[in-house]
Amino acid sequence: MDCTESECSQRQDLERILIGRDEIARRVNELGRQITADYAGRELVIICILKGGLPFAADLMRKIDLPLQLEVVGASAYKGATTTTARLRITKDVDHDMAGRHVLLIEDIYDTGNTLHAVHELLDLHKPASLEICALLRKDKPRPTDLPIRYVGFDIEDVFVVGYGLDYKERYRNLPCVGVLKSEIYKE
């Protein structure tokens, strides 16, 4: 099942479900096993980009069988719109020293790359031993600068998606699936 009774009012705003709850759970399990194997014998710092990455990061970290630390960073580019703006704000940096640590940056969606690029540059200033990226979704589209995404949950078409942390005007984050939002919702 892709939505519960209480989620159905939001479900009606979706044109279609792109990735269902069960498919997300399977892929998160696979990513957790892969990350556990890749970082075996090392302590990992997971850094989640707020707010959209929270559900993904929470589910993923429970599937990683390693000692780990959780940090969050805040970055804002969407401002309630359906396309990114040229201006990006870093709203929160990490709280602890990342120098010499193995860092895995968690992002909900690799879209234009603006947010991810800015946060990656910020974290690079902290001089981690390694810095890799894990994105739940990667849109199939050209970007001015491509970052290497080591772990990708799903490659998707270039459509406006919500659910599982992704929002439109702070709504739909709690949907357990990823769905394509009806265009009449965001073109009002």
C-alpha positions in Angstrom: 0.0 0.0 0.0 1.4 3.4 -0.9 -0.7 5.6 1.4 -2.7 5.1 4.5 -6.3 6.4 5.1 -5.0 9.6 6.7 -2.6 10.3 3.8 -5.2 9.9 1.1 -6.2 13.6 1.1 -2.7 14.5 0.0 -2.5 11.5 -2.3 -5.2 13.1 -4.5 -2.8 15.9 -5.3 -0.5 13.5 -7.1 -0.6 12.9 -10.8 1.0 9.5 -10.2 3.2 7.6 -7.7 6.7 7.5 -9.1 8.2 5.3 -6.3 6.2 3.4 -3.8 6.8 2.9 -0.1 8.0 -0.8 -0.5 10.3 0.1 -3.4 11.9 2.9 -1.2 12.3 0.5 1.7 14.0 -2.1 -0.5 16.4 0.4 -1.9 17.2 2.0 1.5 18.1 -1.5 2.7 20.4 -2.1 -0.3 22.1 1.3 0.2 22.6 0.5 3.9 24.3 -2.8 3.2 26.5 -1.2 0.5 27.5 1.7 2.8 28.2 -0.7 5.7 30.5 -2.8 3.4 32.2 0.3 1.9 33.0 1.8 5.3 33.7 -1.4 7.3 36.2 -0.7 10.1 35.7 3.0 10.0 33.4 5.4 11.9 31.1 7.4 9.7 29.6 10.8 10.1 26.3 11.2 8.3 25.4 14.7 7.5 21.8 15.3 6.4 20.7 18.4 4.5 17.6 19.8 6.1 14.6 19.5 5.8 13.9 17.2 2.9 16.6 14.7 3.6 15.4 13.8 7.1 13.1 10.8 6.4 15.7 9.3 4.1 18.6 9.9 6.5 16.6 8.5 9.4 15.7 5.3 7.6 19.1 4.9 6.0 21.1 5.3 9.2 19.1 2.5 10.8 20.3 0.2 8.0 24.0 1.1 8.4 25.7 -1.3 10.8 28.6 0.9 11.8 29.4 3.3 14.6 28.2 6.6 13.3 27.5 10.2 14.2 24.6 12.3 12.8 24.9 16.0 11.9 22.6 18.3 10.0 23.2 21.3 7.8 20.6 23.7 6.6 20.5 25.1 3.1 17.6 26.8 1.3 17.2 27.3 -2.4 13.6 26.5 -3.2 11.7 29.1 -1.2 8.4 27.4 -1.8 8.8 27.4 -5.6 9.0 24.6 -8.1 12.4 25.7 -9.5 15.6 26.7 -7.7 16.5 30.3 -7.3 19.9 31.7 -8.0 20.4 32.6 -4.4 21.2 29.9 -1.9 21.3 30.4 1.9 23.3 28.2 4.2 21.2 28.3 7.3 23.1 25.9 9.6 26.6 24.5 9.6 27.8 21.3 11.4 28.2 21.5 15.2 31.3 19.3 15.5 34.8 19.1 14.0 34.8 17.1 10.8 38.6 17.2 10.2 40.0 13.7 9.4 36.5 12.1 9.6 34.7 10.0 7.0 31.7 12.0 5.9 28.6 10.9 4.0 26.4 13.7 2.9 22.7 12.8 2.6 20.5 14.7 0.2 16.9 14.1 -0.8 17.2 15.1 -4.5 20.0 16.0 -6.8 18.2 18.4 -9.1 20.1 21.5 -10.3 23.0 20.7 -8.0 23.1 24.2 -6.6 22.3 23.2 -3.0 24.5 20.1 -3.1 27.4 21.9 -4.6 27.3 24.7 -2.0 27.0 22.3 1.0 29.7 20.1 -0.5 32.0 23.1 -0.7 31.2 24.1 2.9 31.9 20.6 4.2 35.2 20.4 2.2 36.4 23.5 4.2 36.1 21.3 7.3 38.9 19.0 5.9 37.2 15.6 6.2 39.3 12.4 5.5 36.7 11.6 2.9 33.5 13.2 1.6 30.9 11.2 -0.4 27.3 11.9 -1.4 24.2 9.8 -1.1 21.1 11.1 -2.8 17.7 9.4 -2.7 16.8 10.8 -6.1 18.9 12.0 -9.1 17.0 13.8 -11.8 18.0 13.1 -15.4 18.9 16.6 -16.6 22.0 18.6 -17.5 23.7 20.6 -14.7 26.3 23.4 -15.0 28.6 21.4 -12.6 28.2 17.7 -12.0 29.1 16.3 -8.6 30.0 12.7 -8.3 27.2 11.0 -6.4 28.5 7.8 -5.0 25.2 6.4 -3.8 22.0 7.0 -5.7 18.6 5.6 -4.6 16.7 6.2 -7.8 17.4 8.0 -11.1 14.2 9.8 -12.1 12.8 11.8 -15.0 12.8 15.6 -14.7 9.4 16.1 -13.0 8.3 17.9 -9.9 8.1 15.4 -7.1 6.9 15.4 -3.5 6.7 12.9 -0.7 9.2 11.1 1.6 10.7 14.4 2.7 10.2 16.4 -0.5 7.8 19.2 -0.3 5.9 21.9 -2.1 5.3 24.9 0.2 6.1 22.6 3.2 3.4 20.2 2.4 3.5 16.5 1.3 6.8 15.7 3.2 5.0 13.0 5.2 3.8 10.9 2.2 5.5 7.5 2.4 6.0 7.5 -1.4 7.5 9.8 -4.0 4.9 11.1 -6.4 4.6 13.6 -9.2 2.6 16.6 -8.1 -0.2 17.7 -10.3 0.8 20.8 -12.2 -2.4 22.6 -11.4 -1.3 22.5 -7.7 1.9 24.4 -8.2 0.8 26.6 -11.1 -2.0 28.3 -9.2 
